[in-house]
Amino acid sequence: MGDVSFGLLVVLGGVVMLGLAVAGFWVQKKRHERFRGWALRNGWTYAQSERSLVDLSRGQPFGQGSSRRAIEVLRGTYDSRPALSFTYVWTTGSGKNKSTHHAHVVALALPTYLPTVEVTPEGLGARLAKLVGAQDVQLESDAFNRAYRVAARDQRTGHAILHPRLMERLLRPDALGTAWRIDGTWILSWASGTTDLDRLASRLGLLSAVARSVPRHVWLDHGHDPLAPAGNVDPDATIV
């Protein structure tokens, strides 16, 4: 009788596991369909994964743990700039202590390389990213210094980019708590969790506001004139 009961438990356990696997498959299938529909409506493209994006940056949240993946990849244009969004996935620990982590990464392409400037909210672990050669930058606004920590490889560029008008913009409710980084030819933002399509437009809008506020002399110092003819640029994507 005991063997029969044990065998029944094994069968029931298998049925439950199969049921969970099937449910998970259908949930993921519906999620992919939602992403494809969003991309179609907005003139973007969608891919379930893209290996190259794992190495988009060396700063947080990239480079952590193992089994790194970039999934739920959306590509398009926003404010006339190439734009992308994806879920970055990595694991830490092993065995019973193994954990999977997700971060929603949003990025806009910049017209030229700029030195790294990273802005992270105070209280998010209260830690400054370990950027090679970066220094903690203190700015003229006490309110801004209380709200954010700033790391910059070139303090002169950091101060120029984070001018009073941009600091005021970053202290508005819709921007507070957002981590972002100018990273070579990208400006990107990241937030814990998987891709949130409902917040994508606002996050891209904030990154665009930062990019548009970069002073002309900073662009000129790095080989780009924002007042020069734009050339062949894709039209803006209207996000709904």
C-alpha positions as CSV (number, residue, x, y, z in Angstrom):
1,M,0.0,0.0,0.0
2,G,2.8,2.3,0.9
3,D,4.5,1.7,-2.5
4,V,1.2,2.4,-4.3
5,S,0.7,5.7,-2.4
6,F,4.3,6.8,-3.1
7,G,3.8,6.0,-6.8
8,L,0.5,7.9,-6.9
9,L,2.3,10.9,-5.3
10,V,5.0,10.7,-8.0
11,V,2.4,10.7,-10.7
12,L,0.5,13.6,-9.3
13,G,3.7,15.5,-8.8
14,G,4.5,14.9,-12.5
15,V,1.1,16.1,-13.6
16,V,1.4,19.3,-11.5
17,M,4.9,20.0,-12.9
18,L,3.6,19.4,-16.5
19,G,0.6,21.7,-15.8
20,L,2.9,24.5,-14.5
21,A,5.2,24.1,-17.6
22,V,2.2,24.3,-20.0
23,A,0.8,27.4,-18.1
24,G,4.2,29.0,-18.2
25,F,4.5,28.4,-21.9
26,W,1.2,30.0,-22.7
27,V,1.9,33.0,-20.5
28,Q,5.2,33.6,-22.3
29,K,3.5,33.0,-25.7
30,K,0.9,35.7,-24.9
31,R,3.6,38.1,-23.7
32,H,5.5,37.6,-27.0
33,E,2.3,38.3,-28.9
34,R,1.7,41.5,-26.9
35,F,5.3,42.7,-27.7
36,R,4.9,41.9,-31.4
37,G,1.6,43.8,-31.5
38,W,3.2,46.8,-29.7
39,A,6.1,46.8,-32.2
40,L,3.7,46.6,-35.2
41,R,1.6,49.5,-34.0
42,N,4.6,51.7,-33.4
43,G,6.8,50.8,-36.4
44,W,9.4,49.1,-34.3
45,T,10.8,45.5,-34.6
46,Y,10.7,42.8,-32.0
47,A,13.0,39.8,-31.3
48,Q,12.7,37.3,-28.5
49,S,16.5,37.6,-27.8
50,E,19.7,39.3,-29.1
51,R,23.0,38.0,-27.9
52,S,25.1,41.1,-28.8
53,L,23.1,43.4,-26.4
54,V,24.6,41.6,-23.4
55,D,27.8,43.6,-24.0
56,L,26.1,46.9,-24.7
57,S,27.8,48.4,-21.6
58,R,30.3,47.6,-18.9
59,G,28.4,49.6,-16.2
60,Q,25.5,48.5,-14.1
61,P,23.4,46.4,-14.4
62,F,25.7,44.7,-17.0
63,G,28.6,42.4,-16.2
64,Q,27.0,40.9,-13.1
65,G,26.6,37.2,-12.4
66,S,26.4,34.6,-15.1
67,S,24.0,33.2,-17.8
68,R,23.5,36.7,-19.1
69,R,20.8,37.2,-21.7
70,A,19.1,40.1,-23.5
71,I,15.4,39.2,-24.2
72,E,12.2,40.9,-25.3
73,V,14.2,43.2,-27.6
74,L,12.4,46.2,-29.2
75,R,14.1,48.4,-31.7
76,G,12.9,51.6,-33.4
77,T,13.3,55.4,-33.4
78,Y,12.3,58.0,-30.8
79,D,12.8,61.7,-31.3
80,S,14.7,60.9,-34.5
81,R,17.2,58.8,-32.6
82,P,17.7,55.0,-32.9
83,A,16.1,53.5,-29.8
84,L,16.0,50.2,-28.1
85,S,14.4,48.4,-25.1
86,F,15.1,45.0,-23.7
87,T,15.0,42.9,-20.5
88,Y,18.5,42.1,-19.3
89,V,18.7,38.8,-17.4
90,W,21.4,37.3,-15.2
91,T,21.8,34.7,-12.4
92,T,23.8,34.7,-9.2
93,G,24.6,32.0,-6.7
94,S,24.2,28.3,-7.4
95,G,22.1,25.3,-6.2
96,K,19.4,26.3,-3.7
97,N,20.9,29.8,-3.5
98,K,20.6,30.4,-7.3
99,S,18.7,33.6,-8.1
100,T,17.6,35.1,-11.4
101,H,17.6,38.9,-11.8
102,H,15.9,41.1,-14.4
103,A,16.4,44.7,-15.4
104,H,14.5,46.7,-18.0
105,V,17.1,48.6,-20.1
106,V,16.1,51.5,-22.4
107,A,18.6,53.3,-24.6
108,L,18.9,56.0,-27.2
109,A,21.8,56.3,-29.6
110,L,24.0,59.5,-29.5
111,P,25.5,61.1,-32.6
112,T,29.1,60.8,-31.2
113,Y,31.1,59.4,-28.3
114,L,30.8,61.2,-25.0
115,P,32.7,60.5,-21.8
116,T,30.8,58.4,-19.2
117,V,28.5,60.3,-16.9
118,E,26.3,58.2,-14.6
119,V,23.4,59.6,-12.4
120,T,21.9,57.2,-9.8
121,P,19.3,58.0,-7.1
122,E,20.5,58.2,-3.6
123,G,19.1,55.3,-1.6
124,L,19.3,52.7,-4.4
125,G,21.7,50.6,-2.3
126,A,23.5,54.0,-1.7
127,R,26.3,52.8,-3.8
128,L,28.2,54.5,-6.6
129,A,28.9,52.4,-9.6
130,K,32.5,51.2,-9.9
131,L,33.3,53.0,-13.2
132,V,36.9,52.9,-14.1
133,G,38.4,56.3,-13.4
134,A,35.1,57.8,-12.3
135,Q,34.9,60.4,-9.6
136,D,32.0,61.4,-7.4
137,V,30.8,64.8,-8.7
138,Q,29.3,67.4,-6.3
139,L,27.1,70.0,-8.0
140,E,25.9,73.4,-7.1
141,S,22.4,72.3,-6.2
142,D,22.0,70.9,-2.6
143,A,18.6,69.4,-3.6
144,F,20.2,67.6,-6.5
145,N,23.1,66.3,-4.4
146,R,20.7,64.9,-1.9
147,A,18.6,63.2,-4.6
148,Y,21.4,61.8,-6.8
149,R,24.9,60.6,-6.9
150,V,26.9,61.4,-10.0
151,A,30.0,59.6,-11.4
152,A,32.0,61.1,-14.3
153,R,35.3,60.1,-15.9
154,D,35.7,63.8,-16.9
155,Q,34.4,66.1,-14.3
156,R,34.5,69.1,-16.6
157,T,32.1,67.3,-19.0
158,G,30.0,66.1,-16.1
159,H,29.5,69.6,-14.8
160,A,28.7,70.9,-18.3
161,I,26.1,68.3,-19.0
162,L,24.4,68.6,-15.5
163,H,23.7,72.3,-15.8
164,P,21.1,74.0,-13.6
165,R,18.2,73.6,-16.2
166,L,18.8,69.8,-16.4
167,M,19.2,69.4,-12.7
168,E,15.8,71.2,-12.3
169,R,14.3,68.8,-14.9
170,L,15.7,65.7,-13.1
171,L,14.1,66.9,-9.8
172,R,10.6,66.7,-11.2
173,P,8.4,63.9,-10.0
174,D,8.5,61.9,-13.3
175,A,12.3,61.8,-13.2
176,L,13.1,61.3,-9.5
177,G,14.3,57.8,-8.9
178,T,15.5,57.2,-12.4
179,A,19.0,55.9,-13.0
180,W,20.7,56.8,-16.3
181,R,24.1,56.9,-17.9
182,I,25.7,58.5,-20.9
183,D,27.9,55.6,-22.0
184,G,30.0,56.2,-25.2
185,T,27.5,56.4,-28.1
186,W,24.5,55.6,-26.0
187,I,22.4,57.1,-23.2
188,L,20.6,54.4,-21.3
189,S,18.4,53.9,-18.3
190,W,17.8,50.7,-16.3
191,A,15.2,49.7,-13.7
192,S,14.6,46.4,-11.8
193,G,12.1,44.0,-13.3
194,T,11.1,42.9,-16.7
195,T,10.1,45.2,-19.6
196,D,7.3,47.5,-18.7
197,L,5.7,48.7,-22.0
198,D,3.5,51.2,-20.1
199,R,6.5,53.1,-18.9
200,L,8.6,52.9,-22.0
201,A,7.5,56.2,-23.6
202,S,8.1,58.2,-20.4
203,R,11.6,56.7,-19.9
204,L,12.6,57.4,-23.5
205,G,11.2,60.9,-23.2
206,L,13.5,61.5,-20.2
207,L,16.6,60.2,-22.0
208,S,15.7,62.4,-25.0
209,A,15.4,65.4,-22.7
210,V,18.8,64.8,-21.3
211,A,20.4,64.3,-24.7
212,R,18.7,67.4,-26.0
213,S,20.0,69.5,-23.1
214,V,23.7,68.6,-23.7
215,P,25.3,72.0,-24.5
216,R,26.5,72.6,-28.0
217,H,30.1,73.1,-26.8
218,V,30.2,69.6,-25.3
219,W,29.1,68.1,-28.7
220,L,31.6,70.3,-30.6
221,D,34.4,69.2,-28.2
222,H,33.7,65.6,-29.3
223,G,33.4,66.1,-33.0
224,H,29.6,66.8,-33.5
225,D,27.7,70.0,-34.3
226,P,24.0,69.7,-33.4
227,L,23.2,72.7,-35.6
228,A,24.7,71.0,-38.7
229,P,22.2,69.5,-41.3
230,A,20.7,66.4,-39.9
231,G,21.1,64.3,-43.0
232,N,19.1,61.2,-43.5
233,V,17.3,60.6,-40.3
234,D,14.4,58.2,-39.7
235,P,11.1,59.8,-38.7
236,D,10.0,59.8,-35.1
237,A,8.2,56.8,-33.8
238,T,4.8,57.7,-32.1
239,I,4.4,55.5,-29.1
240,V,0.9,54.6,-28.1
